[in-house]
Amino acid sequence: MSYLLGSLLFFNILLALTIVFLERKNATATWAWLMVLLFIPVVGFILYLIFGRKLSNKTIFTWDTKSRLGVKKVVQQQLRALEKGTFQIHQQSLLPYKDLFYLHLRNDDAIFTQDNDVEVFTDGEKKFHALLNDIEGAKDHIHLLYYIIRNDGLGERVSEALIRKVNEGVQVRLLFDDLGSRTLSRKFIKKLQKSGVEVESFFPPLIPKVNLKINHRNHRKLAIIDGKIGYIGGFNIGDEYLGFNKRFGYWRDTHLKITGGAVQQMQTRFILDWNQASQHAIVYEDRYYASEPSGEIGIQIVSSGPDSEWEQIKNGYIKMILGAKEHVFIQTPYFIPDDSLADALKIAVMSGVDVRIMIPNKPDHPFVYWATLSYIGELLKAGAKVYIYQNGFLHSKSIVVDRTIASVGTANIDVRSFRLNFEINAFLYDETLAARLVEEFKKDIILSSQLTLKLYQQRSLWVRFKESISRLISPIL
C-alpha cells in the first residue's frame, strides 16, 4: 500500500513539473491545477488526466474540405484586398471594421460573405417551429449537430420528422456530443439508425462510462438544410428549451436562421466535425454547397476549440469591445472572462462606452454561477451596468456593439468556451440586424432587475465565501 501511495505521489510531482515546464498553460490555470494536485494529490492526479490534458491539434479534423472548396484561395484574395484597400464593402458603415474581417480571415479562414439574410429567434417554440418546417421541406439532405439532444417530447418530434424525410429519400445525418447528450437512450438512437438516419456521437468513450476526453465538448449547434438554410445559436433539442422545465421556467435564448453564402461555411464546419466522429466520411459534392444569394447582410462564421492555439471567438469579442465608441451590450449565462477580456471591458467602460451585461437570476451550474457574480463585481466597480434576467433562464450568447456589428452563437463569456469547448459563432455586420438585437436586449431589461454596486456590496459573507472558492477554481470549471 505504501509503495502504491509513494508511486502516486511521485507521478503527482512529475505531473506538476509537466504542467509548469512543458504544457505552457495559462498562468492562472496552472496555479489552479497545482493547488488541486497539492491539496488532493491522488484524486487530483486522476482529475487532471480527465480534465486537464491538452488536446492534440494534429489528428482531430483531417478532411481537407477547405482545399477542395478553394477556401484558402478566397481567404488569400480577401486578405490581399483588405491590405491594398481594394476590398469591396456593400455597407459603407462597415468600413471601420475591416480589421475585424482581417482578424477572422487570418486566424480562422472565416470568409466574409455579404449576400445573406438572417431571421432572429429568441423563443424556443418559434425556432423549432421554423426548423421543423424547413426539415419537412428538405429535398436532398439534412445535417444536424447539437450539444444536447433529449429523448423527450421535442426530441421525439424532431426524431419523427427526420424519419419521415429518410422515408422520402432525403439523406439525414445527426451528430451529438457524447457528454452533453449522455442521457440519450440507446433505444432512441437505434430507432433513428434502423430507419436510415446516420447517427454519430462526438468523442465517444473507448470504454463505456470511461471517457478521458469529456473535458473537450462539442458545444456547437448547427442545422443545415439542402445546403441552402442554416441554423446557429444557443437552443439545444429538449423540452426545457421550450420552457417546460419548472426549475428554469421560460427559456430565453438567441438563435439565427441564415440563408446566403454563409451557409457554405456552416456546412464545412459540420462536415469537418462529422468526419472526425464517423467512419463514414462525407466526400465533397456540389449538392452540399447549393446556397444562393439572399440578402445584403455581412457574415463571418468563426469556429474555435482546443484544437487551435488561437482563441478565435474570444479574440473577436475583444476586438469588438476595444473598437466600441458608444455601447457594448452582452448577454451570457456565464460570465467568467480571462484577464484579457475583462481588461477590454474595463477599458471600454472607463473610456465612456456604455457597457451593459445581462446574466440569469439562477444557476444551472452552481460553481459557475458564483464565479460569475465574483467577476461581475469587478465590472460594477469599473462602472458597467449589470442586469439580472428575471423572466426564466437566460441562455443567450450575444454581443452587440454600436448598433452596427454583433455576434451570436454558442460561445459563452467563460474560459471553458474560449479554451476547452468546440464552439461556433456568426459575426454579423449589418446596422438593421444589430439594431434588432439591441431592441431585444432592451425588452429584456424590462424583465430584469438591475444589480447596482451598492446592492452587490450588501451580499452576505456566505455568498462572498462561495464566490471566492468558485473564482479560485474558475479557470478549470
N, C-alpha and C positions, 0 to 999 in steps of 0.2 A: 504493500500500500504506500509506504513511504517512497519507494522507488518511482511509482507512478506519479505521486504528487510532485516529486522532485523533477521528473521529466516534463510535467505540465508547466511547472514554474520556469524551467529552462526555456521551453518553447514560448512562454509568455514574454520573457525578457527578449528573446530573439525576435519575436513579433513586434515588440515595442521599438527595437532598433530598426527593423524593416520599415515601420511606419514613418519614423523620423528621417532616416537617411536615404531610403530608396523610393518610396511611393510619392514623395513630394506633395502631400495633401495640403489643402488649405490649413493655415496655422491653427485656426480656431477648431476645425475638425480634428486635427492632430492631437491637440490638448484634450479634447473631449474623449477621444479613444484611449489616450494614455491614462486618463483618470479612470475609465472603465476597467482597463487592464490592471491598474494599481489596486483598486478597491475590491474588485471581484475577479481575481486572476484566472480562475479556472473557467467560470461561466463567461467572463469577458473574452477569453480566447475563442470560445465557441461562437459567441455573438459576433466577433469580428469576422470569423470565417463565413458567416451568413450575411452580415450587413455591411462589413467594412471593406471588402476586397474591391480593387479596381476592376473594371470590365475592359477586356482587351478590345481594341477597335479594329483588329485586323480581319476577323472572320465572322463578323455579325451580319453585315449586309454585303453580299458578294455579287448580286446580279448587276451587270453593267448597263442598267437602264439609261443612265444619263448619256453614255456614249452613243447608244443606239438611237436615242431621240435627238441627238445633236445639242443636248443641253449645254455642254461645255462651250460649244461654238457660239451659241446665243449669249451665254454669260459673258464671254470674252468680248463679243461685239458690243454689248451694253456697257461693260466696264470702259472700253476704249471710247465710246461715245460720251460717257459721263466725264472722262478725263479731258477730252477735247472740247467739251461744251457743245456738242452737236446732238445730244440726246433729245429726242422729241417728246415733250410732255404735254398732254392734251389740256390739263388744267393748270393754268399759269400760277395759281395759288400754291401749287406743289413745288415750285422751283426751289424754295428754301430747304426742301427735304431730299435733295439729290444725294447728300452724303449718307442718308439713311438707306436709300436704294443701294448705294455703293457698298455699304457695310454688309447687307444681306446677300448681295451678289457675290462678294468676295469670300465671305465666311460660310455661306450655305448654298451657293449656286441657286439662289432664290430669284428666278426670272421675274422681272417686273412686267406684268400684263396690264393693259388699260382698256380691255374690252369686256368688262364684267358687269353683271347686275347682281345685287345682293338683297335678300329678304331677311329681316331680323326677327327672331323668335325669342321671347322672354318667358313663355308659358309652355309647359310640357305637353299639354293636350293639343295645342295648336301645332307645335313642332312635329309631334308624332302623327297627327292627322295629315300634315303635308307630306311627311316621309312615306307613310303607308300609301297615300295616293300615288306618289311617284314610283313606289315599288310596284303597285298594281299596273302602272303604265309602262313598265320596263319591257323592252323588246329584245335586248341582246344579253346584257349581263347586269348583275347586282353585286357590288363589293361592300361589305360592312366590316368595320373594325371598331370594337367598343371595349373599354376597360372593364366595365361591369355589364353582365347580362344576367337577369334573373329569370327563373322559370316560374313566373307569376302571371298575373293577368296580361300585362303589357308584353311580357316575353312570349306568351302563347299567341297573342295577336300578331306579333312580328313573325314568329315561327310559322304560323298557318299561312301568312301572306307569302313567305319565302317558298313554302312547299307548293302553293298554288302556281307560282311562277316557274318553278322547276318542271311541273307537270305540263306547262305550256311551252317548254323547250328553252327557257331562259337559263343561262348559266349563273349559278349563285355561289358565292364564296363568303364565309363568315369566319372572322378571326377575333378571338377574345384573349384578354390577359389571364394567365392561369391563376394568379393570386387574386386579382380583382373579382374574377368570376368563380372563385373556389366553391361557392355553394351551388353552382350549376350542376344539376343531376346528370348522371350518365344516361338515364332514360331520355332526357330532353335532347341530349346530343345525338344519341343513337337514332332517335326518331327522325331528326333532320338528315343524318347521314343515310339512313335507309331510303329516304325519299329522293336522294340525289343531291342534296346540298353538301358542298365541300366545307368541312368544318376543321379548323385548326386552333390550337392554343399557343400563346407566345410564352417561351421559356418554360415548358412543362418540366416537371422533375424527372430525373432518370430513374429514381426510386420513389414509388408512391409515398406521398406525405413528407418527403425529404427533398427540399429544393434549396440549393445553395445560391440560387440567383433571385430569390424572392425580393431582394432589396432593389432590383432593377426592374421596374414595372412599365409595361406599355400602357401609358395613361392616355393615349390618343383616342379620339372619337371621330371616325370618318365614315361617310356613306357616299358611294359613287354609283350613279345610275346611268348605264349606257355610255359612260364616258362624257356625258353632257351636263349632268347635275351633280353637285357636290354639297354635302352637309358637313359642317365642322363646328365644334363648340363644346359646351360643358355637360349636356344631358347624356346620361347612360340609359340603358334599357332596363326599366324596372318600375313597379308601381309607385315607389317613393318619389320618382321624378315627375309623377303626375299629381303629387300632393296627397297620396293615400296613406302615408306613414304618420301615425298620430304623434310620434316623437318629434318629427321635424315640421309637420304641417305643410303649408303651401311651399312649393319648391321654386325659388326664383333663380333662374339661370339665363344664360345668353347663348344662342345658337344661330348659325348662319346657313342659309341656303344660297349657294353660289352657282351662277351659270356664266360661261365665258372661258377664256383661256386659262384662268387659274385652276380650273378643274383638272387640267392635264398634270399640274404639279401635285395635286392631291392624289391623283391616280398613281403617279410614280411613287409617292410615299407608301401607298397601300401595297403596291406590288413588291417594293423592297421589303416591307415588313412580312408580307405573305411568304415570300421566297425564303426568308430566314426561318420561318416556322414550319414550312411544309416541304415534304419530299417531292411534291408535285408542283414544280416551279411553273410560274406563269412566263410564257415566252412572248416576246413583243409581237403585237398585232395592231394594225391601224385602228381596228374597231374599239380598242380601249382608249383611243385619243380622238374622239369624234366631236369634241366641243366646238361650238360656233360662237362668233362674237354676239354679245348680248346686251352690252351697255357701255358705259364710259368710266366705270369705277376702276381705279388702280389698286392692284393687289399683289403682294408677295406672300407666298406660302413658305413659312420658315419652320424647320424642324430642329430639335435639339435632343441630346441624350448623352448617356455616359460613354457612348462610342466615339465621341468627339472631344478634343481638348478645348474647344471653344464653347462657351455657354451662349449660343446664338440668340435665343429668345431674351434672355436676361440682358445681353448687350444691346439688343434692340430697345428694350424698355428704358435702359439708362440713356441711350442716345435721344429717345423721345423726350424724356424728362429734362435733360440738360438743354434741349433746344426750345423748351416751352417759354412763351412770352406772357401768356395770360393765365391759363389754368391747366391743371392735371387732375383728372377725375379717375379714381381707381376703385374697382370692385373686386374683392377677393375673399374667399372663405378662410384663407390662412395668410397671415402676414408675418413672415419670418425672413426678412431681407438679409443678405450678407452686407458687409461694410460698404461695398461699392454702391449698391443700390440705395441703401439707407442714406449715405452721404449725398447722393444725387438728389434725393427728395428733400433733404435738409437744405442743400444749396439752393434748390428751386424756391422753397418757402422763404428763405432769408433774402432771396433776390426779388421778392414781391409777387411771386407766382401764387395763384390761388390753388393750393393743393388740398384736395378732399379725398378721403379714404373711407370706404364703406365696408364693414365686416358684419358677420352674422351675430346674433344675440345668444347663440347656443353652440356648444361644441359637438362635432361628430367624432373628433379625436381630442380627448381632454388635454394631453400634454401640449399638443399643437395650439390649442385654444389659449392656454395660459401663457405660452411663449408669445403668441400674437399680442396679447394685452401688454406684455412687457415691452415689445418693440413699438407698439402704438404709443406708449407713454413718451418715448423719445421724440416722436413726430409731433405730439401735442406740445411738448416743451419748445420745439422749434417754431410752432405757430400754425401747424396744419390743422384742418378741420376733420374731425372723425365722427362718423355716423354709425349707429348700431341698428341694423335692419331688424324690424320687429314683426314683420308680416309672414313669419315662417322661417325657412332656412335660405340664406343667400349663398349660392354656389357659383355665381357668375365670375368669370375671369376676364376682365376687360379693363382697358385703359384708353382714355380719350385725351388728346392734347389740342388745345386752342381751336376746337371745333373744326379741325382740318384733317387730322390723322388719328388713327385708332388701332388697337389690336384686340382681337377676340380669339379665344382658342381654348386650349386645355391646360396651359401652364399657370399655376398659382404663383403668388409672390412668396416663394419659400425656397429654401436650399434644396429640398427634395426635388422639386420641379426643375430647378436650374441645373442640378448636377447628377441626379440619380435616376429620374424617370425619363422615359421616351415621351416627348411632348410635340405638339404641333399647333401653331398659331397662324391666323391670317392677319397680316399687317395691311391695313386699309387706308387708302389715300383718296378721300372724297369729302368735300365740305358738307354735302347734304346728308350723307350717311353718318358722319361724325356728329352733326347736329342732332340727328335722330337718337344716337346713343346718349348724348348729353341730356336730351329731354327724358329718356328713360331713367337716367340717373336722378334727375330732379323729381320725377314722380316717386322714386323710391325714397327720396329724402322725406317726403310727406309721411311715408310709412315707417320712418326711422326715428330714433331719439339721438340727440347729439351728445357725444361724450366730451365734456369740456375738461380742461386741465384741472380745474377745481374739483370736479366730480372724481376724476381719476386719482387725485391725491387723497381722497377720502376712503379709498378701499382699505379693507381690513388687513391686519398683519398676516392672517391665514392666506388671504389671496396673494399678498406680496411674497410669501414663502413659496407658494405654488408657482408663481411667476418666475422666481429666481431659480428654482430647481429645473423648471421646464426650459428656461433660457439657457441654462448650463448645458443641457443635452440637445438643444435645438439643432446644432449642426449635423446630428446623426439621426434626427427623428424621421 
